[in-house]
């Protein structure tokens, strides 16, 4: 885990609640029963996944995910996908791709059973917009988002914004999350965008091989500042680091559990929340 920074550094990292990507703390309505959306017996079960990195070149993961949607997910009230659903996303004008249509169709079928679907941007698919979400019947969430799960407040995030020790990545993230940059990028032809993304991914993998594992993990002071800004939720759930685990945090006299979701590169896993609590489950 990343080292603590001094207090002045921690204060400078405290989230700016005026930022559009970091809204003021508020509770969502996802814990309010809606009879038109819920199935009998599913009102207390929530599922969380992230870092699936779906792509046509890894069909075994796609098959596992589609099976998950058709079986396990149908028994839930809501499914939360906390970023990096796809290996990359070049723009919503690519939704007619055969592979993407397969995933979209599966989401629509699940939504039609009454399961609520929520998606958060990751560092690979931050160009997903309303075109995809409408086609897949998914609600796009801000990062972070505060929800209520069976009476407990949970803060949801992809997690890359917490890895502040990786200064080079944070600089890149700031650039590509800028709405003006995205607008200019999306003006390029689709195939040009895909080529540029592939080149960026290749360079990123080369740079990651030279970074320490510590630098690419979350920064403790950044996590604490976020939890303080959101008034100490009982839970923080995120992905991105590919280090599935359960961490217990003692902060200002409060006890908070940080759940880190696993990636789906080799095998899938998910976090389930129901009346019995939380547990991580492998496929």
Phi and psi restraints in degrees (value plus and minus 20) as a CYANA .aco file:
   2 UNK   PHI     -83.8   -43.8
   2 UNK   PSI     131.8   171.8
   3 UNK   PHI     -92.0   -52.0
   3 UNK   PSI     134.3   174.3
   4 UNK   PHI     -86.5   -46.5
   4 UNK   PSI     125.2   165.2
   5 UNK   PHI    -119.7   -79.7
   5 UNK   PSI     148.6   188.6
   6 UNK   PHI     -91.7   -51.7
   6 UNK   PSI     149.2   189.2
   7 UNK   PHI     -82.0   -42.0
   7 UNK   PSI     -60.3   -20.3
   8 UNK   PHI     -84.1   -44.1
   8 UNK   PSI     -58.1   -18.1
   9 UNK   PHI     -86.9   -46.9
   9 UNK   PSI     -59.6   -19.6
  10 UNK   PHI     -83.3   -43.3
  10 UNK   PSI     -60.2   -20.2
  11 UNK   PHI     -82.9   -42.9
  11 UNK   PSI     -57.4   -17.4
  12 UNK   PHI     -89.7   -49.7
  12 UNK   PSI     -39.9     0.1
  13 UNK   PHI    -111.2   -71.2
  13 UNK   PSI     -26.3    13.7
  14 UNK   PHI     -80.8   -40.8
  14 UNK   PSI     112.9   152.9
  15 UNK   PHI     -78.2   -38.2
  15 UNK   PSI     121.6   161.6
  16 UNK   PHI    -107.8   -67.8
  16 UNK   PSI      87.6   127.6
  17 UNK   PHI     -93.3   -53.3
  17 UNK   PSI     -22.8    17.2
  18 UNK   PHI    -106.7   -66.7
  18 UNK   PSI     -30.0    10.0
  19 UNK   PHI     -88.4   -48.4
  19 UNK   PSI     119.3   159.3
  20 UNK   PHI     -85.2   -45.2
  20 UNK   PSI     -45.9    -5.9
  21 UNK   PHI    -109.3   -69.3
  21 UNK   PSI     -16.7    23.3
  22 UNK   PHI    -157.4  -117.4
  22 UNK   PSI      58.0    98.0
  23 UNK   PHI     -88.4   -48.4
  23 UNK   PSI     138.8   178.8
  24 UNK   PHI     -76.9   -36.9
  24 UNK   PSI     127.5   167.5
  25 UNK   PHI     -75.7   -35.7
  25 UNK   PSI     109.1   149.1
  26 UNK   PHI    -178.2  -138.2
  26 UNK   PSI     133.4   173.4
  27 UNK   PHI    -111.6   -71.6
  27 UNK   PSI     118.1   158.1
  28 UNK   PHI    -100.1   -60.1
  28 UNK   PSI     154.5   194.5
  29 UNK   PHI    -118.1   -78.1
  29 UNK   PSI      -4.1    35.9
  30 UNK   PHI     -92.5   -52.5
  30 UNK   PSI     -25.6    14.4
  31 UNK   PHI    -122.0   -82.0
  31 UNK   PSI     -14.9    25.1
  32 UNK   PHI    -115.4   -75.4
  32 UNK   PSI      96.9   136.9
  33 UNK   PHI     -77.8   -37.8
  33 UNK   PSI     116.0   156.0
  34 UNK   PHI    -147.6  -107.6
  34 UNK   PSI      81.8   121.8
  35 UNK   PHI     -76.2   -36.2
  35 UNK   PSI     -46.5    -6.5
  36 UNK   PHI     -95.0   -55.0
  36 UNK   PSI     -35.4     4.6
  37 UNK   PHI    -129.4   -89.4
  37 UNK   PSI     -39.5     0.5
  38 UNK   PHI    -121.8   -81.8
  38 UNK   PSI     128.7   168.7
  39 UNK   PHI    -118.9   -78.9
  39 UNK   PSI     135.7   175.7
  40 UNK   PHI     -79.2   -39.2
  40 UNK   PSI     113.2   153.2
  41 UNK   PHI      63.6   103.6
  41 UNK   PSI     -17.4    22.6
  42 UNK   PHI    -133.4   -93.4
  42 UNK   PSI     -14.4    25.6
  43 UNK   PHI     -95.7   -55.7
  43 UNK   PSI     -28.6    11.4
  44 UNK   PHI    -139.7   -99.7
  44 UNK   PSI      -7.7    32.3
  45 UNK   PHI    -136.3   -96.3
  45 UNK   PSI     106.2   146.2
  46 UNK   PHI    -145.0  -105.0
  46 UNK   PSI     120.5   160.5
  47 UNK   PHI    -139.2   -99.2
  47 UNK   PSI     123.6   163.6
  48 UNK   PHI    -151.3  -111.3
  48 UNK   PSI     111.4   151.4
  49 UNK   PHI    -159.5  -119.5
  49 UNK   PSI     141.2   181.2
  50 UNK   PHI    -181.3  -141.3
  50 UNK   PSI     148.1   188.1
  51 UNK   PHI      36.0    76.0
  51 UNK   PSI      27.6    67.6
  52 UNK   PHI     -97.3   -57.3
  52 UNK   PSI     -53.0   -13.0
  53 UNK   PHI      32.3    72.3
  53 UNK   PSI      27.4    67.4
  54 UNK   PHI     -83.8   -43.8
  54 UNK   PSI     116.9   156.9
  55 UNK   PHI    -179.7  -139.7
  55 UNK   PSI     137.9   177.9
  56 UNK   PHI     -85.9   -45.9
  56 UNK   PSI     -42.2    -2.2
  57 UNK   PHI    -101.2   -61.2
  57 UNK   PSI     -24.6    15.4
  58 UNK   PHI    -146.0  -106.0
  58 UNK   PSI      47.6    87.6
  59 UNK   PHI     -82.7   -42.7
  59 UNK   PSI     -47.9    -7.9
  60 UNK   PHI     -85.5   -45.5
  60 UNK   PSI     -53.8   -13.8
  61 UNK   PHI     -93.8   -53.8
  61 UNK   PSI     -58.3   -18.3
  62 UNK   PHI     -81.6   -41.6
  62 UNK   PSI     -63.5   -23.5
  63 UNK   PHI     -81.7   -41.7
  63 UNK   PSI     -63.3   -23.3
  64 UNK   PHI     -83.8   -43.8
  64 UNK   PSI     -59.1   -19.1
  65 UNK   PHI     -89.5   -49.5
  65 UNK   PSI     -63.8   -23.8
  66 UNK   PHI     -82.8   -42.8
  66 UNK   PSI     -57.2   -17.2
  67 UNK   PHI     -85.6   -45.6
  67 UNK   PSI     -59.7   -19.7
  68 UNK   PHI     -80.1   -40.1
  68 UNK   PSI     -62.8   -22.8
  69 UNK   PHI     -85.6   -45.6
  69 UNK   PSI     -55.0   -15.0
  70 UNK   PHI    -104.6   -64.6
  70 UNK   PSI     -34.1     5.9
  71 UNK   PHI    -141.8  -101.8
  71 UNK   PSI    -101.2   -61.2
  72 UNK   PHI     -76.8   -36.8
  72 UNK   PSI     -66.1   -26.1
  73 UNK   PHI     -88.2   -48.2
  73 UNK   PSI     -43.2    -3.2
  74 UNK   PHI     -88.8   -48.8
  74 UNK   PSI     -36.5     3.5
  75 UNK   PHI    -113.4   -73.4
  75 UNK   PSI     -15.6    24.4
  76 UNK   PHI    -121.4   -81.4
  76 UNK   PSI     138.8   178.8
  77 UNK   PHI     -96.2   -56.2
  77 UNK   PSI     -61.9   -21.9
  78 UNK   PHI    -168.4  -128.4
  78 UNK   PSI     128.6   168.6
  79 UNK   PHI    -139.1   -99.1
  79 UNK   PSI     105.0   145.0
  80 UNK   PHI    -129.4   -89.4
  80 UNK   PSI     105.0   145.0
  81 UNK   PHI    -129.8   -89.8
  81 UNK   PSI      89.6   129.6
  82 UNK   PHI    -116.7   -76.7
  82 UNK   PSI      33.5    73.5
  83 UNK   PHI      77.7   117.7
  83 UNK   PSI     134.9   174.9
  84 UNK   PHI      35.7    75.7
  84 UNK   PSI      28.0    68.0
  85 UNK   PHI     -82.1   -42.1
  85 UNK   PSI     -62.8   -22.8
  86 UNK   PHI    -129.7   -89.7
  86 UNK   PSI     136.4   176.4
  87 UNK   PHI     -79.2   -39.2
  87 UNK   PSI     -58.9   -18.9
  88 UNK   PHI    -179.9  -139.9
  88 UNK   PSI     140.8   180.8
  89 UNK   PHI    -156.8  -116.8
  89 UNK   PSI      96.9   136.9
  90 UNK   PHI    -109.7   -69.7
  90 UNK   PSI     -30.8     9.2
  91 UNK   PHI     127.0   167.0
  91 UNK   PSI     136.9   176.9
  92 UNK   PHI     -89.5   -49.5
  92 UNK   PSI     -31.6     8.4
  93 UNK   PHI     -94.8   -54.8
  93 UNK   PSI     -17.7    22.3
  94 UNK   PHI    -123.2   -83.2
  94 UNK   PSI      -8.5    31.5
  95 UNK   PHI     -91.0   -51.0
  95 UNK   PSI     -36.6     3.4
  96 UNK   PHI    -101.0   -61.0
  96 UNK   PSI     -25.6    14.4
  97 UNK   PHI     -76.3   -36.3
  97 UNK   PSI     118.8   158.8
  98 UNK   PHI     -77.2   -37.2
  98 UNK   PSI     -63.5   -23.5
  99 UNK   PHI     -83.3   -43.3
  99 UNK   PSI     -65.8   -25.8
 100 UNK   PHI     -84.7   -44.7
 100 UNK   PSI     -57.1   -17.1
 101 UNK   PHI     -84.2   -44.2
 101 UNK   PSI     -53.9   -13.9
 102 UNK   PHI     -82.0   -42.0
 102 UNK   PSI     -63.6   -23.6
 103 UNK   PHI     -89.8   -49.8
 103 UNK   PSI     -63.7   -23.7
 104 UNK   PHI     -80.5   -40.5
 104 UNK   PSI     -63.6   -23.6
 105 UNK   PHI     -80.4   -40.4
 105 UNK   PSI     -60.2   -20.2
 106 UNK   PHI     -86.5   -46.5
 106 UNK   PSI     -59.8   -19.8
 107 UNK   PHI     -83.7   -43.7
 107 UNK   PSI     -64.8   -24.8
 108 UNK   PHI     -81.3   -41.3
 108 UNK   PSI     -61.0   -21.0
 109 UNK   PHI     -83.2   -43.2
 109 UNK   PSI     -60.3   -20.3
 110 UNK   PHI     -87.5   -47.5
 110 UNK   PSI     -64.1   -24.1
 111 UNK   PHI     -81.1   -41.1
 111 UNK   PSI     -55.0   -15.0
 112 UNK   PHI     -89.0   -49.0
 112 UNK   PSI     -36.9     3.1
 113 UNK   PHI    -102.2   -62.2
 113 UNK   PSI     -29.7    10.3
 114 UNK   PHI      90.5   130.5
 114 UNK   PSI     -21.7    18.3
 115 UNK   PHI     -98.8   -58.8
 115 UNK   PSI     111.1   151.1
 116 UNK   PHI    -102.0   -62.0
 116 UNK   PSI     115.7   155.7
 117 UNK   PHI    -136.9   -96.9
 117 UNK   PSI     111.8   151.8
 118 UNK   PHI    -151.2  -111.2
 118 UNK   PSI     120.6   160.6
 119 UNK   PHI    -152.4  -112.4
 119 UNK   PSI     118.6   158.6
 120 UNK   PHI    -139.8   -99.8
 120 UNK   PSI     123.7   163.7
 121 UNK   PHI     -84.8   -44.8
 121 UNK   PSI     124.3   164.3
 122 UNK   PHI    -132.8   -92.8
 122 UNK   PSI    -190.5  -150.5
 123 UNK   PHI    -100.4   -60.4
 123 UNK   PSI     -28.3    11.7
 124 UNK   PHI    -122.7   -82.7
 124 UNK   PSI     -45.7    -5.7
 125 UNK   PHI    -147.9  -107.9
 125 UNK   PSI      14.5    54.5
 126 UNK   PHI     -91.8   -51.8
 126 UNK   PSI     -26.9    13.1
 127 UNK   PHI    -110.5   -70.5
 127 UNK   PSI     -20.0    20.0
 128 UNK   PHI     -81.4   -41.4
 128 UNK   PSI     113.4   153.4
 129 UNK   PHI    -153.0  -113.0
 129 UNK   PSI    -183.4  -143.4
 130 UNK   PHI     -88.1   -48.1
 130 UNK   PSI     -43.7    -3.7
 131 UNK   PHI     -80.5   -40.5
 131 UNK   PSI     -69.1   -29.1
 132 UNK   PHI     -84.9   -44.9
 132 UNK   PSI     -65.6   -25.6
 133 UNK   PHI     -83.5   -43.5
 133 UNK   PSI     -59.7   -19.7
 134 UNK   PHI     -86.0   -46.0
 134 UNK   PSI     -62.5   -22.5
 135 UNK   PHI     -84.1   -44.1
 135 UNK   PSI     -56.0   -16.0
 136 UNK   PHI    -114.7   -74.7
 136 UNK   PSI     -22.6    17.4
 137 UNK   PHI      39.1    79.1
 137 UNK   PSI      27.3    67.3
 138 UNK   PHI    -138.5   -98.5
 138 UNK   PSI     122.5   162.5
 139 UNK   PHI    -115.5   -75.5
 139 UNK   PSI     107.1   147.1
 140 UNK   PHI    -104.7   -64.7
 140 UNK   PSI     110.8   150.8
 141 UNK   PHI    -125.4   -85.4
 141 UNK   PSI     129.2   169.2
 142 UNK   PHI     -89.7   -49.7
 142 UNK   PSI     138.7   178.7
 143 UNK   PHI    -137.3   -97.3
 143 UNK   PSI      93.0   133.0
 144 UNK   PHI    -109.1   -69.1
 144 UNK   PSI     149.7   189.7
 145 UNK   PHI    -154.0  -114.0
 145 UNK   PSI     115.6   155.6
 146 UNK   PHI    -121.1   -81.1
 146 UNK   PSI     107.7   147.7
 147 UNK   PHI    -150.1  -110.1
 147 UNK   PSI     149.0   189.0
 148 UNK   PHI    -134.2   -94.2
 148 UNK   PSI     105.9   145.9
 149 UNK   PHI    -140.3  -100.3
 149 UNK   PSI      86.5   126.5
 150 UNK   PHI      29.4    69.4
 150 UNK   PSI      24.6    64.6
 151 UNK   PHI      69.0   109.0
 151 UNK   PSI     -24.0    16.0
 152 UNK   PHI    -130.7   -90.7
 152 UNK   PSI     117.6   157.6
 153 UNK   PHI     -99.4   -59.4
 153 UNK   PSI     111.0   151.0
 154 UNK   PHI    -150.5  -110.5
 154 UNK   PSI     109.6   149.6
 155 UNK   PHI    -116.7   -76.7
 155 UNK   PSI     105.1   145.1
 156 UNK   PHI    -127.9   -87.9
 156 UNK   PSI     118.8   158.8
 157 UNK   PHI    -173.1  -133.1
 157 UNK   PSI     135.6   175.6
 158 UNK   PHI     -89.1   -49.1
 158 UNK   PSI     -66.3   -26.3
 159 UNK   PHI      97.7   137.7
 159 UNK   PSI     -36.4     3.6
 160 UNK   PHI     -88.8   -48.8
 160 UNK   PSI     -47.3    -7.3
 161 UNK   PHI     -90.6   -50.6
 161 UNK   PSI     -31.7     8.3
 162 UNK   PHI    -110.0   -70.0
 162 UNK   PSI     -30.5     9.5
 163 UNK   PHI    -111.1   -71.1
 163 UNK   PSI      42.4    82.4
 164 UNK   PHI     -97.7   -57.7
 164 UNK   PSI     -28.8    11.2
 165 UNK   PHI     -92.6   -52.6
 165 UNK   PSI     -41.4    -1.4
 166 UNK   PHI    -107.7   -67.7
 166 UNK   PSI      62.0   102.0
 167 UNK   PHI     -84.2   -44.2
 167 UNK   PSI     -59.3   -19.3
 168 UNK   PHI     -83.1   -43.1
 168 UNK   PSI     -62.7   -22.7
 169 UNK   PHI     -85.8   -45.8
 169 UNK   PSI     -62.2   -22.2
 170 UNK   PHI     -82.1   -42.1
 170 UNK   PSI     -54.4   -14.4
 171 UNK   PHI     -85.6   -45.6
 171 UNK   PSI     -63.6   -23.6
 172 UNK   PHI     -83.4   -43.4
 172 UNK   PSI     -63.5   -23.5
 173 UNK   PHI     -79.8   -39.8
 173 UNK   PSI     -62.9   -22.9
 174 UNK   PHI     -81.0   -41.0
 174 UNK   PSI     -58.9   -18.9
 175 UNK   PHI     -86.1   -46.1
 175 UNK   PSI     -72.0   -32.0
 176 UNK   PHI     -98.6   -58.6
 176 UNK   PSI     -36.0     4.0
 177 UNK   PHI    -106.8   -66.8
 177 UNK   PSI     -25.9    14.1
 178 UNK   PHI     -90.0   -50.0
 178 UNK   PSI     108.7   148.7
 179 UNK   PHI     -83.1   -43.1
 179 UNK   PSI     -55.0   -15.0
 180 UNK   PHI     -87.1   -47.1
 180 UNK   PSI     -61.5   -21.5
 181 UNK   PHI     -81.7   -41.7
 181 UNK   PSI     -64.1   -24.1
 182 UNK   PHI     -83.4   -43.4
 182 UNK   PSI     -61.5   -21.5
 183 UNK   PHI     -81.4   -41.4
 183 UNK   PSI     -61.6   -21.6
 184 UNK   PHI     -88.9   -48.9
 184 UNK   PSI     -60.3   -20.3
 185 UNK   PHI     -83.8   -43.8
 185 UNK   PSI     -60.6   -20.6
 186 UNK   PHI     -92.6   -52.6
 186 UNK   PSI     -30.6     9.4
 187 UNK   PHI     -96.2   -56.2
 187 UNK   PSI     -38.8     1.2
 188 UNK   PHI     -91.7   -51.7
 188 UNK   PSI     133.3   173.3
 189 UNK   PHI     -78.0   -38.0
 189 UNK   PSI     128.2   168.2
 190 UNK   PHI     -74.9   -34.9
 190 UNK   PSI     -67.0   -27.0
 191 UNK   PHI     -85.6   -45.6
 191 UNK   PSI     -53.8   -13.8
 192 UNK   PHI     -84.3   -44.3
 192 UNK   PSI     -63.0   -23.0
 193 UNK   PHI     -79.7   -39.7
 193 UNK   PSI     -64.0   -24.0
 194 UNK   PHI     -82.7   -42.7
 194 UNK   PSI     -60.0   -20.0
 195 UNK   PHI     -85.1   -45.1
 195 UNK   PSI     -61.5   -21.5
 196 UNK   PHI     -86.6   -46.6
 196 UNK   PSI     -60.1   -20.1
 197 UNK   PHI     -83.3   -43.3
 197 UNK   PSI     -62.0   -22.0
 198 UNK   PHI     -80.0   -40.0
 198 UNK   PSI     -62.3   -22.3
 199 UNK   PHI     -85.3   -45.3
 199 UNK   PSI     -60.2   -20.2
 200 UNK   PHI     -83.7   -43.7
 200 UNK   PSI     -62.5   -22.5
 201 UNK   PHI     -82.9   -42.9
 201 UNK   PSI     -61.8   -21.8
 202 UNK   PHI     -81.7   -41.7
 202 UNK   PSI     -65.0   -25.0
 203 UNK   PHI     -85.5   -45.5
 203 UNK   PSI     -59.1   -19.1
 204 UNK   PHI     -82.6   -42.6
 204 UNK   PSI     -63.5   -23.5
 205 UNK   PHI     -83.5   -43.5
 205 UNK   PSI     -57.3   -17.3
 206 UNK   PHI     -85.3   -45.3
 206 UNK   PSI     -61.7   -21.7
 207 UNK   PHI     -88.4   -48.4
 207 UNK   PSI     -59.0   -19.0
 208 UNK   PHI     -82.1   -42.1
 208 UNK   PSI     -53.6   -13.6
 209 UNK   PHI     -86.1   -46.1
 209 UNK   PSI     -36.5     3.5
 210 UNK   PHI    -123.3   -83.3
 210 UNK   PSI     -19.6    20.4
 211 UNK   PHI    -120.4   -80.4
 211 UNK   PSI     129.4   169.4
 212 UNK   PHI     -95.3   -55.3
 212 UNK   PSI     133.9   173.9
 213 UNK   PHI     -81.4   -41.4
 213 UNK   PSI     -52.0   -12.0
 214 UNK   PHI     -84.4   -44.4
 214 UNK   PSI     -62.3   -22.3
 215 UNK   PHI     -83.8   -43.8
 215 UNK   PSI     -53.5   -13.5
 216 UNK   PHI    -108.1   -68.1
 216 UNK   PSI     -17.7    22.3
 217 UNK   PHI    -114.3   -74.3
 217 UNK   PSI     152.5   192.5
 218 UNK   PHI     -88.0   -48.0
 218 UNK   PSI     132.6   172.6
 219 UNK   PHI    -112.8   -72.8
 219 UNK   PSI     109.4   149.4
 220 UNK   PHI     -79.6   -39.6
 220 UNK   PSI     -64.7   -24.7
 221 UNK   PHI     -87.6   -47.6
 221 UNK   PSI     -53.4   -13.4
 222 UNK   PHI     -87.4   -47.4
 222 UNK   PSI     -62.2   -22.2
 223 UNK   PHI     -80.8   -40.8
 223 UNK   PSI     -66.8   -26.8
 224 UNK   PHI     -83.2   -43.2
 224 UNK   PSI     -60.3   -20.3
 225 UNK   PHI     -82.9   -42.9
 225 UNK   PSI     -59.4   -19.4
 226 UNK   PHI     -85.0   -45.0
 226 UNK   PSI     -64.0   -24.0
 227 UNK   PHI     -84.5   -44.5
 227 UNK   PSI     -57.6   -17.6
 228 UNK   PHI     -86.1   -46.1
 228 UNK   PSI     -61.1   -21.1
 229 UNK   PHI     -84.3   -44.3
 229 UNK   PSI     -49.6    -9.6
 230 UNK   PHI    -121.8   -81.8
 230 UNK   PSI       2.2    42.2
 231 UNK   PHI      40.7    80.7
 231 UNK   PSI      23.8    63.8
 232 UNK   PHI      37.9    77.9
 232 UNK   PSI      43.5    83.5
 233 UNK   PHI     -84.2   -44.2
 233 UNK   PSI     134.7   174.7
 234 UNK   PHI     -87.4   -47.4
 234 UNK   PSI     -43.8    -3.8
 235 UNK   PHI    -157.8  -117.8
 235 UNK   PSI     126.0   166.0
 236 UNK   PHI    -146.9  -106.9
 236 UNK   PSI     103.9   143.9
 237 UNK   PHI    -142.5  -102.5
 237 UNK   PSI     105.4   145.4
 238 UNK   PHI    -172.5  -132.5
 238 UNK   PSI     150.7   190.7
 239 UNK   PHI    -142.8  -102.8
 239 UNK   PSI    -154.4  -114.4
 240 UNK   PHI      58.4    98.4
 240 UNK   PSI     -67.4   -27.4
 241 UNK   PHI     -98.5   -58.5
 241 UNK   PSI     -32.8     7.2
 242 UNK   PHI      40.4    80.4
 242 UNK   PSI      14.0    54.0
 243 UNK   PHI    -147.6  -107.6
 243 UNK   PSI      52.0    92.0
 244 UNK   PHI     -78.1   -38.1
 244 UNK   PSI     110.9   150.9
 245 UNK   PHI    -192.1  -152.1
 245 UNK   PSI     149.9   189.9
 246 UNK   PHI    -141.3  -101.3
 246 UNK   PSI     101.0   141.0
 247 UNK   PHI    -136.2   -96.2
 247 UNK   PSI     116.5   156.5
 248 UNK   PHI    -121.1   -81.1
 248 UNK   PSI     106.8   146.8
 249 UNK   PHI    -136.7   -96.7
 249 UNK   PSI     110.1   150.1
 250 UNK   PHI    -128.0   -88.0
 250 UNK   PSI      94.6   134.6
 251 UNK   PHI    -158.4  -118.4
 251 UNK   PSI      96.2   136.2
 252 UNK   PHI      32.1    72.1
 252 UNK   PSI      20.6    60.6
 253 UNK   PHI      61.4   101.4
 253 UNK   PSI     -15.3    24.7
 254 UNK   PHI    -129.6   -89.6
 254 UNK   PSI     131.8   171.8
 255 UNK   PHI    -128.6   -88.6
 255 UNK   PSI     104.8   144.8
 256 UNK   PHI    -150.2  -110.2
 256 UNK   PSI     119.6   159.6
 257 UNK   PHI    -124.9   -84.9
 257 UNK   PSI     107.4   147.4
 258 UNK   PHI    -126.4   -86.4
 258 UNK   PSI      94.7   134.7
 259 UNK   PHI    -118.9   -78.9
 259 UNK   PSI     107.2   147.2
 260 UNK   PHI    -127.1   -87.1
 260 UNK   PSI     102.8   142.8
 261 UNK   PHI    -100.5   -60.5
 261 UNK   PSI     132.1   172.1
 262 UNK   PHI    -108.6   -68.6
 262 UNK   PSI     141.8   181.8
 263 UNK   PHI    -109.5   -69.5
 263 UNK   PSI     150.1   190.1
 264 UNK   PHI    -134.6   -94.6
 264 UNK   PSI       7.7    47.7
 265 UNK   PHI     -82.6   -42.6
 265 UNK   PSI     -63.1   -23.1
 266 UNK   PHI    -131.8   -91.8
 266 UNK   PSI     -59.4   -19.4
 267 UNK   PHI    -172.4  -132.4
 267 UNK   PSI     129.7   169.7
 268 UNK   PHI    -106.4   -66.4
 268 UNK   PSI     138.1   178.1
 269 UNK   PHI    -172.4  -132.4
 269 UNK   PSI     143.1   183.1
 270 UNK   PHI    -169.9  -129.9
 270 UNK   PSI     139.3   179.3
 271 UNK   PHI    -125.1   -85.1
 271 UNK   PSI     110.6   150.6
 272 UNK   PHI    -133.9   -93.9
 272 UNK   PSI     116.2   156.2
 273 UNK   PHI    -141.0  -101.0
 273 UNK   PSI     102.5   142.5
 274 UNK   PHI    -163.5  -123.5
 274 UNK   PSI    -187.0  -147.0
 275 UNK   PHI     -84.6   -44.6
 275 UNK   PSI     -35.8     4.2
 276 UNK   PHI    -109.5   -69.5
 276 UNK   PSI     -24.7    15.3
 277 UNK   PHI      95.0   135.0
 277 UNK   PSI    -167.9  -127.9
 278 UNK   PHI    -137.1   -97.1
 278 UNK   PSI     125.4   165.4
 279 UNK   PHI    -175.9  -135.9
 279 UNK   PSI     127.4   167.4
 280 UNK   PHI    -113.6   -73.6
 280 UNK   PSI     114.9   154.9
 281 UNK   PHI    -148.7  -108.7
 281 UNK   PSI     112.0   152.0
 282 UNK   PHI    -112.0   -72.0
 282 UNK   PSI     131.3   171.3
